Amino acid sequence: MSAAAVAAGRTNTPTLRAALEFAQSRLAAALPSAFDSRAEQYREALALLRFAAGLSEAQILANGAGTLEAGAWAQYRDIVERRAAGEPFAYIECRRGFHALDLHVDPSVLIPRPETEIIVDTVLARSPENAFSVIDLGTGSGAVALGIAHARPEARVTAVDISAAALAVARGNAAALGATIEFVESDWFAAPALRQYDFICCNPPYVRSDDPHLHDLRFEPRLALDGGRDGLREIRRVLAAAPGHLNAGGSVVIEHGYDQADAVVRIAEAARLQHLETIRDLGGRERVSVFCIRETG
């Protein structure tokens, strides 16, 4: 059965192989710039089929001539269309892996990216052997807070977000992982209950408002992405308030755009913070900067 016949609806229950061919064709036509090769289209189609049919990759490959059940076929067509419209697979599957954790995600939270794991790794590398305190500003799904809490259960972790819906997702992830985290709904440090911490972590919105990439990210919450005209609006707010909430000897660990490191350092220095290092992601781009309170005298 050809992919064209499947797409035209001339079969109610295609083979697994035909279903894969249909999905590849649909994704190639709808998202030509999203995949560099047919191999990538195939991997995406296979991932969607694994999810829709509840089968492993090995089961699909070993039984390509087998017929897809009617219910699974209906679900598969639906999620292929969602993916073809640009919806991220993480929202279709409602999960995302982050720092060896399996997190629930939905459109109320940003999808955690591998580069954000740098924040967790930096805190873990700089943390003392005994208990320490961390605040994760703009926690979203809770990825950074949970990554730290999972690796260091003795850490006192506070997770903050302005979005009640995002906090609900983060609380659910914490409950599923058995992590003890304090959650606070707040516009950065605005809540009176927020105190001083050994580590201030933040992955703020840093995409410029006119950046055309925002269209590609349209399924994710704009609140977590749009950093204003120059992309630095929320970074300024966080760094300006950070010294008043940082313990002596503590560190601010903040993610930023690949071309924003120099500007972020200048903003931090104006806020009485001292630049310690900027860490590059796996692509070699400057992605996370670390600061401490500048010594006087």
N, C-alpha and C positions, 0 to 999 in steps of 0.2 A: 504494500500500500504506500503510495507516494505521499510526500509531505503536502503537496498541493491538494490531493484528495482528502487528506485529513483536515486541512485548513478549510476546505470547502464544505466539510460536514458530511461527506459521503460514507463515513463510517462512524458508528457509535462507540466502538471500543477498538482503537488501534493497537498494534503491537507496541511494545516498549521502544523498539528501534524507530518505528514510524513517529511515535510521539516525540522522541528526541529530535528527529529531523524536522518536524513541524516547529518545535521551539527554536531550534537553531535558525531556521529560515525567518521566523517572526522577529527574533531578537536582532538578526543581521539587518533586516529591513528597517526596524524602528530605532535602533541604537547603533548606527554604523560607526560612530566615533568612540563608543564605550568599550569596544573589544578590538584588540589589535590583530586578531587572527581567528580562523575557524576553530582552532583548538580552544581559544578562550570562550567562544560562543558555545562550543560543545560542553566545556566544563560548567558553564552557567546553566545550560539546559539540563545537564545531569544533576546538578545540585538542586534545582527546582523539582526535578522528578523524584529524587530521593525523598524530599520533603513531602510532596503530594501523595506519593504511593506508599510511603513508610517502608521503603526497601533500601538495602545497602547498595553501594556501587557494585560490589561483586555480584549481588543477586540480579541487578539490572543487566550487567554485561554478560552474565552467563545465560540469561533467558531473554535475549533481545527479541526473539520470535514469539514470546509469550504475549498474551493479550492483557492490556491494562484494564482493570475493573472500571465499570461505568462511573462510580462515584469518584474514584481517583482521577479519571480522565476529566471529569467536569471540574474538579478542583485544580488540576494541572493547567487546563486552558485558562481558568480564571487567574491563576498566579502568573502565568506567562504573560497575559495581557497587562497585569499590574506592573510586571517587570519591564515590559516593552514601553509602558508609559513613563518609565524612569524611576519608579518606586524602588528604593534600595531593598535588596534581599533580606537584610537584617530586620526590616520592618515587616516583611512578609512572614519570615520565620519567627519573629519576635524574640530573637536572641542574638548575642554577640559575645565572642570570646575576648577576654581582656586579662592580661597578666595571669594566665592559667586559670581564670575564673570564667564561669558560664553565666552571663548576665541577661536578664530580661530587658528588652528595650521596646519602646513604642514611639509614635511620632511626637510625644511630649518631651522627649529627651534626645540630645545629640547622640549619634552613633559613635561609640568610643573608637578612636583611631590608635594604631600601633605607636605613633609618635608620642602620644600622651602617656604611654608606659614609661617614658623617660622621667616623668615627674615622680612616679612611684620608685623607680630605680635610684633616683637621686636622693630621695628621702631615706631610703633604706641604706644607702652607702654612707650617708652623713649622720645617721641617727646613733645615739649612744646605746650601750648594751642594756642599760636599765630603761625604765618607763619614760616616755616622752609624750608631748602633746602635739596634735596636728589639727589644723583647720583646713578643710577642702572647700574653697569658695566656688560656687557655681557647680555643684556636685553632679547635676544631671542624673544619670542612672546610678550614681554612686561609685563609678569605676575607680577613681583615684582613692577615695576613702576606703573602699573595700579591698583594693589591692594592698594598701598599707596595713589595714587591720588584719587581713588574712595572713600576711607574712610576719607581722609583729602583733600578736594578740594582746600584749601588755600595753600597747600604745593607746593613749586616750584620744580618740578621733571624733571630731565634730564636723558634720557635713552641712553645708549651707546652700540654699537655692532660693531665688525669688519666686519660683514657680511651685505652687502647691501640687500640681500634677506631677512634676518631676520628682518632688520629694516622695510622693506616693510610690513611684517606681523604685526609687532608691531604698525606701523602707522595705519594700517587698523583696528586693535583692538581698538586703542585710538579713532579713528573716530567713530566707531560703538558705543562706550561707552560715547562719548561726553567729553572725558578727554583732558585737555590741558597739553601736555608734550613736552619738547624740545628733539628732536632726533639728535644724533651726530654719524656719522660713524667714528670710531676710534679704534685703537689697545690699549685698556685700556685707559690710560691718555694721549696718544700721541698727540691728537688734541690740538692745541694752545688755542682754545676757552674754554677749560675746566678749571674751576676755583676752588674755595674752597667751601666746602659743610658742612652742619651740620651732614649729614649721608652719608657714603659711603657703598653701598650695593653691594654684589657680590656673584653670584653662579658660580664660575669658573669651568673649566674642572679639575677634580681631580681623574679620573680613571687612574690607571697605564697602560702604553702602552701595557704591556704583560698580562693584566688581562683577563682571559678567558670570563668574563662577557661582554666584548666589542662585542663579536660575537652575544650575545643575543640582544645587542643594535644596531645592524648593520644598522637598518633602520633610526636611528637618526644621526644627523650630528656629525661626529667624532671630528670636530673642537670644539664642545661644550662639549666633553666628555674626550678626551685624555689629561691627565695632565703630560705626559712625563714618564720617566723611574720610578720615585718614586711617581708620581701623584701630585707632589708639585710644578712643574715648574711655572705654571701660578699664583699660590698662592704667590710664592716668588715675582713675578713681581708686583702683585697688592699691596702687603703689603709694599714692598720697596718704592713705589711711594706714598702710601696713606698719610703719614704725611704731605707732601707738598700740599695736596689738602683737608685737614681736618681743619675745623674751630675750634677755641678753644672751649673746652667743647663738641665737636662732637664725634661721634662714628663710628667705622668701624664694619659692621655686615657681616660676611662672612660664607658661607656654606662650608663644607669639608666632607671628607669620615669619616665613623664611627670610624676608627682606626687612624685618622690623627690629633686629637685634640692636643696632646702633641707636635707634630712636628710643627703644625701651631703656637702654642703659642711661641715656641722657635724662629721661623722665625719672628714673630711680635715683640718680645722683641729685637731682633737684629736690627730691623728697627725703634727703639725708640717708640714703642707702648706698652701700658700697658694693660695687660689682665684684663677684667672686669668679664666675665662669659662665660661659655660654656653651651649651652642649648641642652637637649636631645630631640629626636623625640619621637613619640608615641610608638615606639618599644624599647625605653630606650637607644638608641644609641646616643653618642655625635655627634651632627650634625651641630650646628651653634655656632661660637665664636664671642665675642664682645670685641672690643679694643677701647682705647682712646689714645691721645698723652701722653706720659709719662712726668710727671712733673720733672723739673730739679731743682737743688738747694739743 
